[in-house]
Amino acid sequence: MTAPTLAVTGATGFVGRHVVRLAHEAGYDVWAIGREQAPPAEIAPMLSQYSQADLTTAWPVTTPVDAVIHLAGLAAVGPSFAAPQRYIEANSRMVTAMCEPILASGHPTRMLIVSSGAVYAPRADGEPIDESSPTSANSPYAVAKLLVESQAAYYRHRGMDVSIARPFNHIGPGQDLGFLVPDLAQALKTLSADEPLHVGNLDTARDYTDVRDVARAYLAIVSSERRQSFVYNVASGDSRTGREILTAISEDLGSPIPPIVVDAARLRPGDPERITGSAERLRTEFGWTPEIGWRRSITDFIATIDDRAPVR
């Protein structure tokens, strides 16, 4: 029996590498797409094909595939404020360049387009946010993701088998700088004695899911031929403050927490105190539940860091 084919965009990134590994273990014939000339050594043996491509201009896969997990795109909320049009155009162009040839092929490809939990309007009461909660264009990143979701809805209307995933914050081994856990770990490893740690608001709480559980959710959605919904949240259903995260990193590194200085430039006006996601729909339809707690996620991340060098 021929193995099903799965194309993974953004396959060389943080989440992509975990998706590739999980899909390979599940028996998929994995075709990876990334911007690098060659795939990372850790996933190269797991791939049947690799394509270096700029997905804003063309879809490099000329043979029909059974499924696609679309992870590629400009990520992170903060940097989007400095380059709003770039975020909007790049993320939207990728969907058009990918979906048009797949639509024209007529092949029944199942697609999962990854959006973000950042598209939701925060709840004032801090209760879990489900897929029926209102969305809000509160950053260029959110604008871009909502546009991509609208494109997905359009292609779904055209007859394509498309679903949306809205992951909340995810952490774990392999995450790059630019996100809370790697940035705090980098700071604790490199600050000199008595040097203060400059931070944003560590009292806000966010929903963190391990990247391996996130990858498992994506594969569950795209593998199913009986999906009942269009949009699925991926979340743990629990929230942790930045201070809790910092304390855990400090414990795992064996480094004391330095003096804390709140940097006004890192504060976001109106930043909600608590954001928690509900993945009840994902749980009900696919039986998915997080298997790796936030504390182990941090421990596993720290274990991948060379103690003699900064986080990379």
N, C-alpha and C positions, 0 to 999 in steps of 0.2 A: 504494500500500500504506500502510495506517495505521501510524503510528509507535507502538511499544510505550509504555505509560504507566508511569512510575516515580514513586512517592511517596517523598520523603525527609523524615523527621522530623529535627528539629534542624538544618535546612538552613542556618540562618544562623550556625551555629557554626564552629569551626576546621576540623573535618573535613568538615562538611556542605557548606561552600562549595566545597571541592575535589571532593567527590562530584558536586555539581550541575554543575560545569563539565565534568567528565569525561563524565558521562551525557549532557549536551547535545551534546558533541562526538561521542558514539557514536550519536546519532540518537534518543535517548529524548525523549518528551514528558514533561517534568519538572514534577511538582506538588510544591511545597515547603511545609513546615509549620514554623512557628517561633513564638516568643512575641512577637516585635516586631510593631509595627503594619504595617510594610512591610519587604520584603527589602532587604538591602544593595544599593547601586547596582551593585556589581561583578557580581552574579549576576541582578539583576532582568530583564535582557533575555533571559536563558537560560530563563526560567520560562514555562510555559503557564498555571499557576495558582499562587497563593500564599494560604495560610490562616493567619491568626493564631489560635492555639489553646492552651488549657491541656490537654495530653494526659492529665492525671490525671483529667479529668472526661468527656471525650468525644472521639470520632474525627471530625474535621471533613470527611472525604472521603466524600461520599454516592454517588459514581459508582465502580463497581468499577475497580480498576487492575490492571495485569499484574504489578507487582512493588513491593515496599516495602523500603527500607533504613532500619531504625530506629536512629537515632543519638541521639535525645533522651534525656535523663536527667541526674541529678546526677552529676558527674564528680569525680575526684580522691580519692585515699585519705585524705590528711591531714585535710581538713575533715569527713570522715564521722564521725570520733571525737567531734566536738562536737555532732553532730545525727544520731545513729544511726537513730532511728525515722523521721525525715524521709527519709533516704536509702532505707530499706527500703520505706516506704509509697509514696513518689513513683515510684520506678522500677518497682515492681510494678503500681501502678495504671495506669500508662501502657500496659503490655502488655495488661492486661485490657480497658481502654477501646478499644484498637486491634483486638485479635484477636476479640473477641466479635462486633462488626458484620461483620468480614470473614468470619468463620466462618458467620454467619447468611446472608450474601449468596450463599454457594455458589459464588462465582467462584474459579477456580483461581489465586489470587494467590501468587506466589513471594515469600517473606519472608526477610530476613536481619536477625536481631536481634543487635546488637553488644554483647558482654559485655566481658571484659578478661582479659589475661594475669595480672592481679593475683589471680585466683582460685586460682592454683596454689600448692601448698606448695613453697617453695624447695628445690632440690637441694643437699645438703651438699657434693657434689663439684663443683658449678658446671657440670656438663654440660648441654647443651641440653634444654629441657623440651618434650616433645611432648604430643599430645592425650590420651595414655593415662596421663600423670603424675597423681599424686594432687592433689586440690584441698584448700584449707584456708580456713575461715572466719576469716581472721586480721585482719579489719577490718570495720566496718559496711559499707563500700563493697563488699568481697568478698561479704559476706552478701547484700547486695542483688542483686549480679550473679548469684550462684548461685541465688537465688530466681527471678530473671528467666529463667535457663536452665531451671529446673524448669518454669516456666510454658510456655516454648517447647516443651519435651518433651511437656507435656500437650496442647497444641494440635496438635502433630505427631501424637500418638496419636489425636486427633479427626479426622485426615485432612488437616490443613493442610500445605502445603509450606513448612516452616520450617527454617532453618539458623541456626547460631550462629557468630559470629566472635569470637575471643579475641585482640585486638591487644595486643602488648607496647607499651612506650613509643614514642610517635611525636612527631616534631619537624618543623619547617619553617616556611615563610612563613605568617604570619597567626596564629601561636599567641599566646594571651593570657597575661597574668601569672597566676601560680599554679603554673607549671611551671618546670623547671630552667633551660632556655635563656633564656626571656624574663626570668626573675627575675635571673639572673646578668648578662644584658645591661643590664637596668635599673640594677642596682647599679653596674656599671662606668661607666655613663654619668652617674650622678648623685652618686657619692661625691666629696667634696671631697678635696683633696690630703692624703695621709697618713692619711685616715680608713680604719679597718679594714673589711674585708669579713667580715660574720658569715655563717657557712655551717653546714650540717650535715656529714655525713661525705662528703667528696669522694673518698674512696678506694674506695667501693663502685662496682661496674660494672653497667651496665644495657644492655639491648638496645634500640637506637634505630633506628626505621624512618622514612623520610621520609613525610610525610603524603600526598604525591601517589602514592607506591607503595601506601600503605594504601588510599586511595580506589580505586585500580586493582584491588586484591585484592577489595574489597567488590563492585565492579561485576562482576568475573569470576564470583564465587560466585553472585550473584543472577541473573545473565544465563543461567546454565547450566541446561538442562533435564535434565542427566545427572549431577547431583551424587551422589557415592557415599557421602558421609559427612554427619553431623549437625553436627559441631564442626570448625572450622578455626582453627588458629593463624595469626596474621599477625605475622611477625618477620623480622629481618634475619639471624639466626643468628650475630651477633657482638655483643660488649659493649664499652662504653667507660666509663672512670671519669669521675667528676665533675671531676677535675683536668684530664683531657684536654679535656672540654667547655669548662671555664673558659679553658684556654690557647687554644683555637681562637677563642672569642669575643673574647678579648683581642687576638689577632692581627688579626681582622677589623675590630675597632673602632679599632685602633691605640692602645689604652689599656693602660698597664702594669697588671699584677696587683698590687693593693694588699696590705698586710699581711692575713694570713688569721687570723680568730678563729673557732674552733669553738664554736658555741652549743649548749650541752647541751640546751636546749629543742627543738632541731631534730633531735636524734638519736632514732632509734627503737630500742628494745631488741630485740636479736636480729635486726637488719637484716642480711640475707645479704650476703656479700662480692660475689657475682657472680650475676646472673640473665641467662640467655640462652634465647631461644626457638627452637624448631625449626618451620619452616614447610614441612617436607618433604611433608606431605600436600597442601598447597596447590600446591606445585611439581609433584608427581606428577600430580594431577588436572587442573590448569589451565595448567601451564607457567609459572606466575607466579614471577618472581624480582625482588628489589629492583633498581631501575635507578639510584637516586640514593643515593650514599654519605652517611654521616653528616656528613662534612666539608663537602660541598656544601650539605647541608640547613642547616647553621649559616650558611654564607656567604649563602645565599639569604634566610634569615631576617633577617640583619643588613642586607641590601640594602633591605629594606622599611621600615627604621627611619629616621625623619627625624632627621638628625644634630643638629638644633637643639632637639629635644624628647625627653622621656622615652618609653620604649616604651609603647604603648597596647594 
